[in-house]
Amino acid sequence: MAGALKTQGIVLRSLRYGEADRILHLYTPDRGRIGAIAKGVRRAKSRFGGRLEPFFQLDLVLYEGRSDLLTVTSAETVAAHPRLREDAAALDGAGRACEAVARVFDEGDPHAGVYHLLANELALLDREPARAGRANALAFRLKLLLAAGFAPQLAACASCGEPEHLMGFSGAAGGVVCGACEASAFPLGQEAHDFLVTAMGRPLAEAPDASPAALAQAERAILDTLEHHGHVRLKPVGRG
Ligand SMILES: [Zn+2]
């Protein structure tokens, strides 16, 4: 299916290749993750300017030939996110968000919701760099689980359906579990449970905060879910 592909895309990674080229890992709304090569981009007179760096949201024209890599023929900036690049915490948050998307989704696994979620997260970190931190990063990961189709069950025991006495979380069971089913679970307190429910239900810009102890439990729940259902191990966000 050789031809031109017009699409928006967000640059997840941009790697030097050869003398003047770059290999890009992009996330697009309809194709999901794709790899592309931009030729001559590191020459002074390149028509791409500095637009092929991580976190750029672009209007792209790509040529699709027989190679696994598409070729970038045109790239126009939709959003450059200049402010997040000047704030260490926001830059770190943006890097983690792009890394999580790259790790969780293989090529050929498109989710338009993931594209919009990542675009929202980068726009938020650019608009309000002070938002960057552990609660924001966990809310992003939680919404990533939702977009990927393996959101944890939080309303009732994931093993038996019991709606009350929910006291643990089990990645293997797929969510919160009751006292009778908690054999493979770790304790999940009310505050962590509230954080998960609220962060999942609200826009990223209105994600709640919580105590470090509750965020640690919420983080464990997210990492366990990803590991059991996405078969991916992400680095913990840690204290931020
Ligand atoms: Zn149960």
Residues whose N, C-alpha, C, O or C-beta is under 5 A from the ligand:
A	BS01	ZN	C157 S159 C160 G161 E162 C178 C181
